[in-house]
Amino acid sequence: MTGARPGDPDGEPGDALSADERRTAERVLSAAWDGPVVLRSATVVDDREHVVRVVTAGGRSAVLKRPRRPGDSLWGGESRGLVTEWATLDYLGRAAPGVAPRLYGGDRDLPLVLMEDLPPGRSLAASLLGDDPAAARSDLVAYATTLATLHAASLGDADRHAAVRRRHGLEGEAPPWWVTRMRDAAPAFVAAVGEHGVPVAGLAGEVAALPEVLGDPAHRGLVHGDPCPDNVSVVDGGCRVFDFERSSTGSVVLDFGYLVAPFPSCWCFGRLPVDATAGAVAAYGAVMAAAGVALDAAWDRAVAAALGLWVVARIGSLGRAPDGEDRAWGTTTMRPRLDAWSGAFLGAPGAAAFPRLVAAVAGWRERSGVDDAVPPVPGYPAFATGGPAS
């Protein structure tokens, strides 16, 4: 058996690794597990070509990740995603063991990374799209608790995280990927708002200042960057987070805001009931309070900045959706997403700190017709008989 990737000339059906990848994986796992390892099988996980589950002759398993092939990305910008994840798992193994898969090791030349194969569980996405409201609420709290645990462990630890990144050949710090996306989309956002006759004087400057608000050192820690409901696994009431390709140092509010936006980079989008969101926010706040971080007025302003940042990024790249270019993605189309995300920003307690952006988003909603979004913003199926949506 050669172990070539599917489609390679020397490949065999059902084997997802090249011969070099197989030998290297066996070597890395042998070192991690202190004994010889022979792989019995290697299969692609959930049709994601860059993620492979390997199983040894003794029945032990691990997950192997390798670079995405060209074009194998919804967002782009993941050329260094593998080494970023490698560095982050290395860091978390010391800073917050138990919140993410254990790192077994990797190889820079191929490259590839091997990590723990998490125990069988369900994703938060599966819970939200299921039919058990109690399980969905419980899993949402577990998700919020784990995010807060990760954040609390990394607050004030940026220097150590930077040192780990440099050891893996990365720059010590890089801006969170959402900040980069917002900056790239900002001119198109201002133009989209202006095309609807909304005043834009001073708007670009206020938008440019959003990252500065998110620079509060009290909130500076490890940012996952893409904490979607399908990037977590819930087992026995506990939650583990994975897929750190977009992780960075930055404002942890950028992850927290996924609870209240909600989920601005996720196919599995829907409205959360007010009580479900409140329970998750309370669980997050309890962990952070124990770490000495209060969800106070400064936190609220940072949350509004994060919500505003997502609105700028999304309207800038998708702002014509309310005018008829409403494409489908996952659980719904873009129009109800823009409705929900822009509404969340306008309703945020700290939004008053950004008066020009508030006026621009409100005017854009009114004049673009997103307020009359059809189809309506969907609720998650698990809460179909639950309380009012947020």
ChimeraX attribute file (.defattr): number of C-alpha atoms within 10 A of each C-alpha:
attribute: neighborCount
match mode: 1-to-1
recipient: residues
	/A:1	10
	/A:2	13
	/A:3	22
	/A:4	21
	/A:5	20
	/A:6	17
	/A:7	10
	/A:8	11
	/A:9	8
	/A:10	13
	/A:11	18
	/A:12	17
	/A:13	11
	/A:14	14
	/A:15	21
	/A:16	26
	/A:17	25
	/A:18	19
	/A:19	16
	/A:20	13
	/A:21	20
	/A:22	20
	/A:23	15
	/A:24	18
	/A:25	27
	/A:26	18
	/A:27	18
	/A:28	19
	/A:29	23
	/A:30	15
	/A:31	14
	/A:32	15
	/A:33	10
	/A:34	9
	/A:35	9
	/A:36	10
	/A:37	21
	/A:38	16
	/A:39	18
	/A:40	14
	/A:41	19
	/A:42	22
	/A:43	18
	/A:44	21
	/A:45	15
	/A:46	8
	/A:47	9
	/A:48	11
	/A:49	18
	/A:50	17
	/A:51	22
	/A:52	23
	/A:53	19
	/A:54	26
	/A:55	19
	/A:56	16
	/A:57	11
	/A:58	10
	/A:59	10
	/A:60	12
	/A:61	20
	/A:62	22
	/A:63	23
	/A:64	26
	/A:65	23
	/A:66	20
	/A:67	19
	/A:68	17
	/A:69	10
	/A:70	9
	/A:71	8
	/A:72	13
	/A:73	11
	/A:74	8
	/A:75	9
	/A:76	10
	/A:77	12
	/A:78	18
	/A:79	14
	/A:80	13
	/A:81	19
	/A:82	23
	/A:83	25
	/A:84	21
	/A:85	23
	/A:86	24
	/A:87	25
	/A:88	27
	/A:89	26
	/A:90	19
	/A:91	21
	/A:92	21
	/A:93	15
	/A:94	10
	/A:95	17
	/A:96	16
	/A:97	14
	/A:98	17
	/A:99	21
	/A:100	24
	/A:101	22
	/A:102	18
	/A:103	22
	/A:104	22
	/A:105	19
	/A:106	22
	/A:107	16
	/A:108	11
	/A:109	6
	/A:110	12
	/A:111	14
	/A:112	22
	/A:113	24
	/A:114	26
	/A:115	22
	/A:116	15
	/A:117	16
	/A:118	18
	/A:119	11
	/A:120	9
	/A:121	15
	/A:122	16
	/A:123	22
	/A:124	26
	/A:125	22
	/A:126	15
	/A:127	24
	/A:128	25
	/A:129	21
	/A:130	16
	/A:131	16
	/A:132	14
	/A:133	20
	/A:134	14
	/A:135	16
	/A:136	23
	/A:137	23
	/A:138	19
	/A:139	28
	/A:140	26
	/A:141	24
	/A:142	25
	/A:143	29
	/A:144	26
	/A:145	24
	/A:146	23
	/A:147	25
	/A:148	24
	/A:149	18
	/A:150	25
	/A:151	27
	/A:152	26
	/A:153	18
	/A:154	23
	/A:155	22
	/A:156	16
	/A:157	15
	/A:158	18
	/A:159	12
	/A:160	14
	/A:161	24
	/A:162	21
	/A:163	17
	/A:164	20
	/A:165	23
	/A:166	14
	/A:167	12
	/A:168	17
	/A:169	13
	/A:170	16
	/A:171	12
	/A:172	18
	/A:173	16
	/A:174	13
	/A:175	13
	/A:176	20
	/A:177	19
	/A:178	19
	/A:179	20
	/A:180	13
	/A:181	19
	/A:182	25
	/A:183	20
	/A:184	15
	/A:185	19
	/A:186	23
	/A:187	15
	/A:188	19
	/A:189	27
	/A:190	22
	/A:191	16
	/A:192	20
	/A:193	24
	/A:194	16
	/A:195	13
	/A:196	15
	/A:197	14
	/A:198	19
	/A:199	16
	/A:200	15
	/A:201	12
	/A:202	10
	/A:203	20
	/A:204	15
	/A:205	11
	/A:206	14
	/A:207	23
	/A:208	14
	/A:209	13
	/A:210	21
	/A:211	22
	/A:212	11
	/A:213	17
	/A:214	26
	/A:215	14
	/A:216	14
	/A:217	11
	/A:218	16
	/A:219	23
	/A:220	21
	/A:221	23
	/A:222	28
	/A:223	26
	/A:224	27
	/A:225	22
	/A:226	23
	/A:227	26
	/A:228	26
	/A:229	23
	/A:230	19
	/A:231	16
	/A:232	24
	/A:233	25
	/A:234	22
	/A:235	16
	/A:236	9
	/A:237	13
	/A:238	17
	/A:239	25
	/A:240	21
	/A:241	24
	/A:242	19
	/A:243	22
	/A:244	23
	/A:245	21
	/A:246	21
	/A:247	22
	/A:248	26
	/A:249	23
	/A:250	28
	/A:251	27
	/A:252	29
	/A:253	22
	/A:254	25
	/A:255	23
	/A:256	24
	/A:257	21
	/A:258	22
	/A:259	21
	/A:260	23
	/A:261	26
	/A:262	22
	/A:263	22
	/A:264	23
	/A:265	17
	/A:266	19
	/A:267	17
	/A:268	20
	/A:269	27
	/A:270	22
	/A:271	22
	/A:272	25
	/A:273	18
	/A:274	14
	/A:275	15
	/A:276	24
	/A:277	21
	/A:278	16
	/A:279	16
	/A:280	23
	/A:281	21
	/A:282	16
	/A:283	20
	/A:284	25
	/A:285	19
	/A:286	17
	/A:287	21
	/A:288	21
	/A:289	14
	/A:290	10
	/A:291	15
	/A:292	12
	/A:293	16
	/A:294	16
	/A:295	17
	/A:296	9
	/A:297	11
	/A:298	16
	/A:299	20
	/A:300	17
	/A:301	20
	/A:302	29
	/A:303	30
	/A:304	29
	/A:305	28
	/A:306	28
	/A:307	29
	/A:308	27
	/A:309	27
	/A:310	25
	/A:311	29
	/A:312	27
	/A:313	24
	/A:314	24
	/A:315	26
	/A:316	23
	/A:317	18
	/A:318	21
	/A:319	25
	/A:320	15
	/A:321	20
	/A:322	24
	/A:323	11
	/A:324	8
	/A:325	13
	/A:326	17
	/A:327	11
	/A:328	11
	/A:329	13
	/A:330	10
	/A:331	15
	/A:332	19
	/A:333	20
	/A:334	24
	/A:335	28
	/A:336	25
	/A:337	26
	/A:338	25
	/A:339	21
	/A:340	27
	/A:341	21
	/A:342	26
	/A:343	19
	/A:344	21
	/A:345	26
	/A:346	21
	/A:347	12
	/A:348	18
	/A:349	15
	/A:350	18
	/A:351	21
	/A:352	15
	/A:353	16
	/A:354	19
	/A:355	12
	/A:356	19
	/A:357	26
	/A:358	19
	/A:359	17
	/A:360	22
	/A:361	23
	/A:362	19
	/A:363	17
	/A:364	25
	/A:365	21
	/A:366	14
	/A:367	16
	/A:368	21
	/A:369	15
	/A:370	21
	/A:371	20
	/A:372	14
	/A:373	18
	/A:374	14
	/A:375	11
	/A:376	15
	/A:377	20
	/A:378	17
	/A:379	21
	/A:380	24
	/A:381	18
	/A:382	20
	/A:383	23
	/A:384	17
	/A:385	10
	/A:386	17
	/A:387	12
	/A:388	14
	/A:389	18
	/A:390	18
